[in-house]
Amino acid sequence: MTLQSSSSLIATTILFLAPMVYAGEPDKLPTEAARGADAPPAAAAASPSTTTLDQPATCNLLSDRDGWLDFSRFKSDHAFDRFIGPITNPVLSKDPRSLTEARLLFIQNEIDPKDALGGGDFQVYAMQLRLALSDRLTFIADKDGIANIQPKNLPGHTGFLNLAAGLKYDLIRDVEDQFLLAGGLMYEPQTGEGEVFQNQGDGLFTVFLSAGKEIDCYNHVLGTLGYEFPVDRSQNSSFIYTSLHIDRQMFGWLYPLAELNWYHWLSSGDRGLPPSLGEGDGLLNLGTSGVAGNDLVTAAVGLKARLNTATELGTAWEFPISNRHDLINNRLTVELIFRY
């Protein structure tokens, strides 16, 4: 079985298996009554004992200003449990929540046949790690893994991607209005292998803002705005990017979603790579010449399932909607999340 046929099988399995594997009650979110005797009698009488993800009593969780949602060390912030994170642009698009989780990723990318590489494809196998240091501060390790690149005009290679890690902090954490605003910094040293277009230059920095808002109980909007720039501008390109995610919670555990990603290159590398090669995105930064001023816009549709309180499974199909395609003709991303 080829890698491309394997990825198609994975996508089909995800779409049909998710509804069947879900079992158990939806996650339950605490209400004011959880405070027991400390709550005012009128408030306790008016509030149900629990609020389920599929049938919330109100659109808002109650404020934790009195400390009843105490944070346990290294435990995810569960005051925003009806949210889900973005799928596409997996390295640079950020979930604003403070989470402790392992996120397994599989990416199947078909290269545009008009690209200088002549088409072909590449696969990525990776695991992202996040560690909640508090209900606001998170350590993120969002890039690692192995890439298998098979272009038509060049020999195929398999090798390690660069590592990237940093910190994310919630500047605004509004539980009552279900709104988050986070800022962060990530550094990517050149630790990967040149055979898969890594390990050139002196590293990359990414600064970003990420926000999330719940609307009318079941709808969620998340967005990330960021800037990636190299230490050695001759070896890598710099760009700004925006990622937008919207979803609708159904049946308490199923989330149809749509996403949009925009990349605008501010400066080009100077490694002698022709402009016809195009640039990468959050996965690859090639340092291609002549890409300053270019734009790449991709759209995606997908589905995510919350299998239980600690496990999520999702997939998204991504495709370019701009005139430029660069290395993306289409891309399948599959994720499996284990969360604490």
URFEN-V987300 format. One record per pair of residues at least 24 apart in sequence whose C-alpha atoms are under 10 Angstrom apart, sorted by the first residue. I is the first residue (numbers start at 1). J is the second residue. D is the distance in whole Angstrom. If there is no record, write none. Layout:
((I,J,D) (I,J,D))
//
This chain:
((3,108,9) (3,121,10) (3,122,9) (3,123,8) (3,148,10) (4,108,7) (4,109,9) (4,110,9) (4,121,8) (4,122,9) (4,123,9) (6,108,10) (7,106,9) (7,107,8) (7,108,7) (7,109,10) (7,123,9) (7,332,8) (7,333,9) (7,334,9) (8,108,9) (8,332,9) (10,106,9) (10,315,10) (10,332,10) (10,334,8) (11,314,10) (11,315,7) (11,316,9) (11,317,9) (11,332,8) (11,333,9) (11,334,7) (12,315,10) (14,303,9) (14,304,9) (14,305,9) (14,313,8) (14,314,7) (14,315,7) (14,334,8) (14,335,10) (15,302,9) (15,303,8) (15,304,9) (15,305,10) (15,313,10) (15,314,9) (15,315,8) (17,305,10) (17,313,10) (18,253,10) (18,254,9) (18,303,9) (18,304,8) (18,305,6) (18,306,9) (18,307,8) (18,312,10) (18,313,7) (18,314,9) (19,253,9) (19,254,8) (19,305,8) (19,306,10) (19,307,9) (20,307,10) (21,305,9) (21,306,10) (21,307,7) (21,308,10) (22,253,8) (22,254,9) (22,305,8) (22,306,7) (22,307,5) (22,308,7) (23,253,10) (23,306,10) (23,307,7) (23,308,7) (24,307,9) (24,308,7) (24,309,9) (25,52,9) (25,53,9) (25,54,10) (25,252,9) (25,253,10) (25,308,8) (25,309,9) (26,51,10) (26,52,6) (26,53,6) (26,54,7) (26,55,9) (26,251,9) (26,252,6) (26,253,7) (26,306,9) (26,307,9) (26,308,7) (26,309,8) (27,51,9) (27,52,6) (27,53,6) (27,54,8) (27,81,8) (27,82,9) (27,252,8) (27,253,9) (27,306,9) (27,308,7) (27,309,6) (27,310,9) (28,52,4) (28,53,6) (28,54,9) (28,55,10) (28,56,9) (28,81,9) (28,82,10) (28,309,9) (29,53,7) (29,56,8) (29,61,8) (29,62,10) (29,78,8) (29,79,8) (29,80,9) (29,81,8) (29,82,9) (30,61,8) (30,62,8) (30,68,9) (30,69,9) (30,78,10) (30,79,9) (31,56,10) (31,57,9) (31,58,10) (31,60,10) (31,61,7) (31,62,6) (31,63,9) (31,68,10) (32,61,9) (32,62,7) (32,63,9) (32,64,10) (32,68,9) (34,68,8) (34,69,10) (35,66,10) (35,67,10) (35,68,7) (35,69,10) (38,68,10) (52,82,10) (52,252,8) (53,81,8) (53,82,6) (53,217,9) (53,218,9) (53,249,9) (53,250,10) (53,251,9) (53,252,5) (53,253,8) (54,82,9) (54,217,9) (54,218,8) (54,249,8) (54,250,7) (54,251,6) (54,252,4) (54,253,7) (54,254,10) (55,217,9) (55,218,10) (55,251,9) (55,252,7) (56,82,10) (56,217,7) (56,218,9) (56,252,9) (57,217,9) (58,216,9) (58,217,7) (59,176,9) (59,177,8) (59,178,8) (59,214,8) (59,215,8) (59,216,6) (59,217,4) (59,218,8) (60,174,10) (60,175,7) (60,176,5) (60,177,6) (60,178,6) (60,179,10) (60,214,9) (60,215,10) (60,216,9) (60,217,7) (61,174,10) (61,175,6) (61,176,5) (61,177,8) (61,178,7) (62,174,10) (62,175,7) (62,176,5) (62,177,9) (62,178,10) (63,174,8) (63,175,6) (63,176,5) (63,177,9) (63,178,10) (64,174,9) (64,175,7) (64,176,8) (65,175,9) (65,176,10) (70,135,9) (71,132,10) (71,133,10) (71,134,7) (71,135,6) (71,136,10) (72,132,10) (72,133,9) (72,134,8) (72,135,9) (73,100,10) (73,131,10) (73,132,8) (73,133,7) (73,134,7) (73,135,9) (74,98,9) (74,99,8) (74,100,6) (74,101,10) (74,130,10) (74,131,6) (74,132,5) (74,133,5) (74,134,7) (74,135,9) (74,138,9) (74,340,8) (75,99,7) (75,100,6) (75,101,9) (75,131,8) (75,132,6) (75,133,8) (75,134,8) (75,135,8) (75,339,9) (75,340,6) (76,100,5) (76,101,8) (76,130,9) (76,131,8) (76,132,6) (76,133,9) (76,134,9) (76,135,7) (76,136,10) (76,138,9) (76,339,7) (76,340,6) (77,132,8) (77,134,8) (77,135,6) (77,136,8) (77,340,9) (78,135,9) (78,340,10) (79,135,9) (79,173,10) (79,174,9) (79,175,6) (79,176,9) (79,178,8) (80,173,10) (80,174,10) (80,175,7) (80,176,10) (80,178,7) (80,179,9) (80,180,9) (80,212,10) (80,213,10) (80,214,9) (81,178,10) (81,309,9) (82,178,9) (82,214,8) (82,217,8) (82,218,8) (82,219,9) (82,220,9) (82,249,8) (82,252,8) (82,253,9) (82,306,10) (83,178,9) (83,212,8) (83,213,9) (83,214,8) (83,218,9) (83,219,9) (83,220,7) (83,221,9) (83,222,9) (83,247,9) (83,248,10) (83,249,9) (83,255,10) (84,212,10) (84,220,8) (84,221,10) (84,222,9) (84,245,10) (84,246,10) (84,247,8) (84,248,10) (84,249,9) (84,255,8) (84,257,10) (84,304,8) (84,305,9) (84,306,9) (84,312,9) (85,212,9) (85,220,10) (85,221,10) (85,222,8) (85,245,8) (85,246,10) (85,247,10) (85,304,9) (85,312,10) (85,314,10) (86,221,10) (86,222,8) (86,223,9) (86,224,10) (86,243,9) (86,244,8) (86,245,6) (86,246,9) (86,247,9) (86,257,9) (86,258,9) (86,259,8) (86,304,10) (86,314,10) (86,316,10) (87,245,9) (87,257,9) (87,258,10) (87,259,8) (87,300,9) (87,301,10) (87,302,8) (87,303,9) (87,304,9) (87,314,7) (87,315,7) (87,316,7) (87,317,10) (87,333,7) (87,334,8) (87,335,7) (88,243,9) (88,244,10) (88,245,9) (88,258,10) (88,259,7) (88,260,8) (88,261,8) (88,282,10) (88,298,10) (88,299,9) (88,300,7) (88,301,9) (88,302,9) (88,315,9) (88,316,7) (88,317,8) (88,318,7) (88,331,9) (88,332,9) (88,333,7) (88,334,9) (88,335,10) (89,241,10) (89,242,10) (89,243,7) (89,259,9) (89,260,9) (89,261,7) (89,262,10) (89,281,8) (89,282,6) (89,283,8) (89,298,10) (89,318,10) (89,333,9) (90,128,9) (90,142,8) (90,143,9) (90,282,8) (90,283,8) (90,333,9) (90,335,10) (91,128,9) (91,141,9) (91,142,5) (91,143,6) (91,144,9) (91,164,9) (91,281,9) (91,282,6) (91,283,7) (92,142,8) (92,143,9) (92,186,9) (92,206,8) (92,207,10) (92,208,8) (92,224,8) (92,225,9) (92,226,8) (92,227,9) (92,228,9) (92,241,9) (92,242,9) (92,243,8) (92,281,9) (92,282,6) (92,283,9) (93,142,10) (93,208,9) (93,209,10) (93,210,8) (93,222,9) (93,223,8) (93,224,6) (93,225,8) (93,226,9) (93,241,9) (93,242,8) (93,243,6) (93,244,8) (93,245,9) (93,261,9) (93,282,9) (94,140,10) (94,142,9) (94,168,9) (94,182,9) (94,183,10) (94,184,9) (94,208,8) (94,209,8) (94,210,6) (94,211,9) (94,212,10) (94,222,9) (94,223,8) (94,224,6) (94,225,9) (94,226,10) (94,243,9) (95,168,10) (95,180,10) (95,181,10) (95,182,9) (95,210,7) (95,211,8) (95,212,8) (95,222,8) (95,223,8) (95,224,8) (96,136,9) (96,138,10) (96,168,8) (96,169,8) (96,170,7) (96,171,10) (96,172,10) (96,173,9) (96,179,9) (96,180,6) (96,181,6) (96,182,5) (96,183,8) (96,184,10) (96,209,9) (96,210,5) (96,211,6) (96,212,6) (96,213,10) (96,222,8) (96,223,9) (96,224,9) (97,132,9) (97,135,8) (97,136,8) (97,137,9) (97,138,9) (97,168,9) (97,169,9) (97,170,7) (97,173,9) (97,179,10) (97,180,7) (97,181,9) (97,182,8) (97,210,9) (97,211,9) (97,212,8) (98,130,8) (98,131,8) (98,132,5) (98,133,8) (98,134,7) (98,135,6) (98,136,6) (98,137,6) (98,138,6) (98,139,9) (98,140,10) (98,168,8) (98,169,8) (98,170,8) (98,173,10) (98,180,10) (98,182,9) (99,129,9) (99,130,6) (99,131,6) (99,132,5) (99,133,9) (99,134,9) (99,135,8) (99,136,9) (99,137,9) (99,138,7) (99,139,9) (99,140,9) (99,339,7) (99,340,8) (100,129,8) (100,130,5) (100,131,4) (100,132,5) (100,133,9) (100,138,8) (100,139,9) (100,140,9) (100,338,9) (100,339,6) (100,340,6) (101,128,8) (101,129,6) (101,130,5) (101,131,7) (101,132,9) (101,140,10) (101,310,9) (101,311,10) (101,337,7) (101,338,6) (101,339,4) (101,340,6) (102,127,7) (102,128,6) (102,129,5) (102,130,7) (102,131,9) (102,141,10) (102,311,10) (102,336,8) (102,337,6) (102,338,5) (102,339,7) (102,340,9) (103,127,5) (103,128,5) (103,129,6) (103,130,8) (103,142,9) (103,311,10) (103,312,9) (103,313,10) (103,335,7) (103,336,6) (103,337,4) (103,338,7) (103,339,8) (104,128,7) (104,129,9) (104,145,10) (104,313,10) (104,334,8) (104,335,6) (104,336,5) (104,337,6) (104,338,8) (105,145,9) (105,314,10) (105,315,10) (105,333,7) (105,334,6) (105,335,5) (105,336,7) (105,337,9) (106,145,10) (106,315,9) (106,332,8) (106,333,6) (106,334,5) (106,335,7) (106,336,9) (107,147,9) (107,315,10) (107,316,10) (107,331,7) (107,332,6) (107,333,5) (107,334,6) (107,335,9) (108,148,10) (108,317,10) (108,330,8) (108,331,6) (108,332,5) (108,333,7) (108,334,9) (109,149,9) (109,318,9) (109,319,10) (109,327,8) (109,328,7) (109,329,7) (109,330,6) (109,331,4) (109,332,6) (109,333,9) (110,150,10) (110,151,9) (110,319,10) (110,327,8) (110,328,6) (110,329,5) (110,330,5) (110,331,6) (110,332,9) (111,149,10) (111,150,9) (111,151,8) (111,152,9) (111,325,9) (111,326,8) (111,327,5) (111,328,5) (111,329,5) (111,330,7) (111,331,9) (112,324,10) (112,325,7) (112,326,7) (112,327,6) (112,328,6) (112,329,4) (112,330,8) (113,151,10) (113,152,9) (113,325,10) (113,326,10) (113,327,9) (113,328,10) (113,329,8) (114,276,9) (114,277,9) (114,325,9) (114,326,9) (114,327,9) (114,329,9) (115,151,10) (115,153,10) (115,275,10) (115,276,6) (115,277,6) (115,278,7) (115,324,10) (115,325,8) (115,326,7) (115,327,7) (115,328,9) (115,329,9) (116,151,9) (116,152,9) (116,153,8) (116,154,10) (116,273,10) (116,274,8) (116,275,9) (116,276,5) (116,277,5) (116,278,8) (116,326,9) (116,327,9) (117,150,9) (117,151,6) (117,152,6) (117,153,5) (117,154,7) (117,276,9) (117,277,7) (117,278,10) (117,327,9) (118,151,7) (118,152,5) (118,153,5) (118,154,9) (118,277,9) (119,150,9) (119,151,6) (119,152,6) (119,153,8) (119,327,8) (119,328,10) (119,329,9) (120,149,8) (120,150,6) (120,151,4) (120,152,5) (120,153,8) (120,154,10) (120,156,9) (120,327,10) (120,329,10) (121,148,8) (121,149,6) (121,150,5) (121,151,6) (121,152,8) (121,156,10) (121,327,9) (121,328,9) (121,329,9) (121,330,10) (121,331,9) (122,147,7) (122,148,5) (122,149,4) (122,150,6) (122,151,8) (122,156,9) (122,157,9) (122,158,9) (122,196,10) (122,327,10) (122,331,10) (123,147,6) (123,148,5) (123,149,7) (123,150,9) (123,158,9) (123,331,10) (123,332,10) (123,333,10) (124,148,6) (124,149,9) (124,158,10) (124,159,10) (124,160,10) (124,161,9) (124,283,9) (124,333,9) (125,160,10) (125,161,10) (126,160,10) (126,161,9) (126,335,10) (127,335,9) (127,336,9) (127,337,10) (128,164,10) (128,165,10) (128,337,9) (129,165,9) (129,337,10) (129,338,10) (130,165,9) (130,166,10) (130,167,9) (130,168,10) (130,339,9) (131,167,10) (131,339,10) (131,340,9) (132,167,10) (132,168,9) (132,169,10) (132,340,9) (133,167,10) (133,169,10) (134,169,9) (134,170,10) (135,169,9) (135,170,8) (135,173,9) (136,168,8) (136,169,5) (136,170,5) (136,171,8) (136,172,9) (136,173,8) (136,180,10) (136,182,8) (137,167,7) (137,168,6) (137,169,4) (137,170,7) (137,171,9) (137,182,9) (137,183,10) (137,184,9) (138,166,9) (138,167,6) (138,168,5) (138,169,6) (138,170,9) (138,184,9) (139,165,8) (139,166,6) (139,167,5) (139,168,6) (139,169,9) (139,184,10) (139,186,10) (140,164,8) (140,165,5) (140,166,5) (140,167,6) (140,168,7) (140,184,9) (140,185,9) (140,186,8) (141,165,4) (141,166,7) (141,167,9) (141,186,9) (141,187,10) (141,188,10) (142,166,8) (142,186,9) (142,188,10) (143,186,10) (143,187,10) (143,188,8) (143,282,9) (143,283,8) (144,188,10) (144,191,9) (144,192,9) (144,283,10) (145,192,9) (146,192,9) (146,193,10) (146,196,9) (147,192,10) (147,193,10) (147,195,10) (147,196,7) (147,197,10) (147,283,10) (148,195,10) (148,196,7) (149,195,9) (149,196,7) (149,197,9) (150,196,10) (155,195,10) (156,195,9) (156,196,9) (157,193,10) (157,194,10) (157,195,6) (157,196,6) (157,197,10) (158,193,9) (158,194,10) (158,195,7) (158,196,7) (159,192,7) (159,193,6) (159,194,8) (159,195,7) (159,196,6) (159,197,9) (159,198,9) (160,191,8) (160,192,5) (160,193,6) (160,194,9) (160,195,9) (160,196,7) (160,197,10) (160,198,8) (160,199,10) (161,190,9) (161,191,7) (161,192,5) (161,193,7) (161,194,9) (161,195,10) (161,196,7) (161,197,8) (161,198,6) (161,199,8) (161,283,8) (161,284,9) (162,188,7) (162,189,7) (162,190,6) (162,191,5) (162,192,4) (162,193,8) (162,194,10) (162,196,10) (162,197,10) (162,198,6) (162,199,7) (162,200,10) (162,203,9) (162,283,9) (162,284,9) (163,187,9) (163,188,6) (163,189,6) (163,190,7) (163,191,6) (163,192,7) (164,188,4) (164,189,7) (164,190,9) (164,191,9) (164,203,9) (164,204,9) (164,205,9) (164,206,10) (165,189,9) (165,205,10) (165,206,10) (166,205,10) (166,206,9) (166,207,10) (168,207,10) (168,208,9) (168,209,9) (168,210,9) (169,209,10) (169,210,10) (170,209,10) (170,210,9) (170,211,9) (171,209,10) (171,210,10) (171,211,10) (172,211,9) (173,212,10) (174,213,10) (177,213,8) (177,214,8) (177,215,9) (178,212,8) (178,213,6) (178,214,6) (178,215,8) (178,217,9) (178,220,10) (179,211,7) (179,212,6) (179,213,5) (179,214,7) (179,215,10) (179,220,10) (179,221,10) (179,222,10) (180,210,8) (180,211,5) (180,212,5) (180,213,7) (180,214,9) (180,222,9) (181,209,7) (181,210,6) (181,211,4) (181,212,7) (181,213,9) (181,222,10) (181,223,10) (181,224,10) (182,208,8) (182,209,6) (182,210,5) (182,211,6) (182,212,9) (182,224,9) (183,207,8) (183,208,6) (183,209,4) (183,210,6) (183,211,9) (183,224,9) (183,225,10) (183,226,10) (184,208,5) (184,209,7) (184,210,8) (184,226,9) (185,209,9) (185,226,10) (185,227,10) (185,228,10) (186,228,9) (187,228,9) (187,229,10) (187,230,10) (188,230,9) (189,230,10) (189,231,10) (196,284,9) (196,286,10) (197,280,10) (197,284,7) (197,285,8) (197,286,6) (197,287,9) (198,283,10) (198,284,7) (198,285,8) (198,286,8) (199,235,10) (199,286,10) (200,232,9) (200,234,10) (200,235,6) (200,236,8) (200,271,10) (200,285,9) (200,286,9) (200,287,9) (201,230,8) (201,231,7) (201,232,6) (201,233,8) (201,234,8) (201,235,5) (201,236,7) (201,269,10) (201,287,9) (202,230,7) (202,231,6) (202,232,6) (202,233,9) (202,235,8) (202,236,9) (203,229,9) (203,230,6) (203,231,6) (203,232,7) (203,233,10) (203,235,9) (203,236,9) (204,228,7) (204,229,6) (204,230,4) (204,231,6) (204,232,8) (204,233,10) (204,236,8) (204,237,9) (204,238,9) (204,285,9) (205,229,5) (205,230,6) (205,231,8) (205,238,10) (206,230,9) (206,238,10) (206,239,10) (206,240,9) (206,282,10) (207,240,10) (208,240,10) (208,241,9) (208,242,10) (209,242,10) (210,242,10) (210,243,9) (210,244,10) (211,244,10) (212,244,10) (212,245,9) (212,246,10) (213,246,10) (214,246,10) (214,247,10) (214,248,10) (215,248,10) (217,248,9) (217,249,9) (218,247,8) (218,248,6) (218,249,5) (218,250,7) (218,251,10) (218,252,9) (218,255,9) (219,246,7) (219,247,6) (219,248,5) (219,249,6) (219,250,10) (219,255,9) (219,257,10) (220,245,8) (220,246,6) (220,247,5) (220,248,7) (220,249,8) (220,255,10) (220,257,9) (221,245,6) (221,246,5) (221,247,7) (221,248,9) (221,257,10) (221,259,10) (222,246,6) (222,247,9) (222,259,9) (223,259,9) (223,260,9) (223,261,10) (224,261,9) (225,262,10) (226,263,10) (227,263,10) (227,264,10) (227,265,10) (227,266,10) (228,265,10) (228,266,10) (228,281,10) (228,282,9) (228,285,10) (229,266,9) (229,267,9) (229,285,10) (230,269,9) (230,285,9) (230,287,9) (232,269,9) (232,287,10) (233,267,8) (233,268,8) (233,269,6) (233,270,8) (233,271,10) (233,287,8) (234,267,10) (234,268,8) (234,269,5) (234,270,5) (234,271,7) (234,272,10) (234,287,7) (234,288,9) (234,289,9) (235,268,9) (235,269,5) (235,270,6) (235,271,6) (235,272,10) (235,285,9) (235,286,8) (235,287,5) (235,288,8) (235,289,10) (236,267,9) (236,268,7) (236,269,5) (236,270,8) (236,271,8) (236,279,10) (236,284,10) (236,285,6) (236,286,6) (236,287,4) (236,288,7) (236,289,9) (237,265,7) (237,266,8) (237,267,6) (237,268,5) (237,269,5) (237,270,9) (237,279,8) (237,280,9) (237,285,7) (237,286,7) (237,287,5) (237,288,7) (237,289,8) (237,290,10) (237,291,8) (237,292,8) (238,264,9) (238,265,6) (238,266,6) (238,267,5) (238,268,7) (238,269,8) (238,285,9) (238,287,9) (238,291,10) (238,292,8) (239,263,7) (239,264,5) (239,265,4) (239,266,5) (239,267,7) (239,268,9) (239,281,9) (239,282,10) (239,285,10) (239,291,10) (239,292,9) (239,293,9) (239,294,10) (239,295,9) (240,264,5) (240,265,7) (240,266,7) (240,295,10) (241,265,9) (241,281,9) (241,282,9) (241,295,10) (241,296,9) (241,297,10) (242,297,10) (243,297,10) (243,298,10) (243,299,10) (244,299,10) (245,300,9) (245,301,10) (246,301,10) (247,301,10) (247,302,9) (247,303,9) (247,304,9) (248,303,10) (249,304,10) (249,305,10) (250,305,10) (252,305,9) (252,306,8) (253,304,8) (253,305,6) (253,306,5) (253,307,7) (253,308,8) (253,309,10) (253,312,9) (254,303,7) (254,304,6) (254,305,5) (254,306,6) (254,307,9) (254,312,10) (254,313,10) (254,314,10) (255,302,8) (255,303,6) (255,304,5) (255,305,6) (255,306,8) (255,314,9) (256,301,8) (256,302,6) (256,303,5) (256,304,6) (256,305,9) (256,314,10) (256,316,10) (257,300,8) (257,301,6) (257,302,5) (257,303,6) (257,304,8) (257,314,10) (257,315,10) (257,316,8) (258,299,8) (258,300,6) (258,301,4) (258,302,6) (258,303,9) (258,316,8) (258,317,10) (258,318,10) (259,298,8) (259,299,6) (259,300,5) (259,301,6) (259,302,8) (259,316,9) (259,317,10) (259,318,9) (260,297,7) (260,298,6) (260,299,5) (260,300,6) (260,301,9) (260,318,9) (260,319,10) (260,320,10) (260,321,10) (261,296,8) (261,297,6) (261,298,5) (261,299,6) (261,300,9) (261,318,10) (261,320,9) (261,321,10) (262,295,7) (262,296,6) (262,297,4) (262,298,7) (262,299,9) (262,320,10) (262,321,10) (262,322,9) (263,294,8) (263,295,6) (263,296,5) (263,297,6) (263,298,9) (264,291,9) (264,292,8) (264,293,7) (264,294,6) (264,295,5) (264,296,7) (264,297,9) (265,290,10) (265,291,7) (265,292,5) (265,293,5) (265,294,6) (265,295,7) (265,296,9) (266,291,8) (266,292,5) (266,293,6) (266,294,8) (266,295,10) (267,291,7) (267,292,5) (267,293,8) (267,294,9) (268,292,5) (268,293,9) (268,294,10) (275,326,10) (276,326,8) (277,326,7) (277,327,8) (278,324,8) (278,325,8) (278,326,5) (278,327,7) (278,328,10) (279,325,9) (279,326,6) (279,327,7) (279,328,10) (280,326,7) (280,327,6) (280,328,9) (281,326,9) (281,327,9) (281,328,9) (284,327,10) (294,323,10) (294,324,8) (294,326,10) (295,322,8) (295,323,9) (295,324,7) (295,325,9) (295,326,10) (296,320,7) (296,321,8) (296,322,6) (296,323,8) (296,324,6) (296,325,7) (296,326,8) (296,328,9) (297,321,6) (297,322,5) (297,323,9) (297,324,8) (297,325,8) (298,322,7) (298,324,10) (298,325,9) (298,328,9) (298,329,10) (298,330,9) (298,331,10) (299,330,10) (300,330,10) (300,331,9) (300,332,9) (300,333,10) (302,332,10) (302,333,9) (302,334,10) (303,334,10) (304,334,10) (304,335,9) (304,336,10) (305,336,10) (306,337,9) (307,337,10) (308,338,10) (309,338,9) (309,339,8) (309,340,9) (310,337,8) (310,338,6) (310,339,5) (310,340,6) (311,336,7) (311,337,6) (311,338,5) (311,339,6) (311,340,9) (312,336,6) (312,337,5) (312,338,7) (312,339,8) (313,337,6) (313,338,9))
//
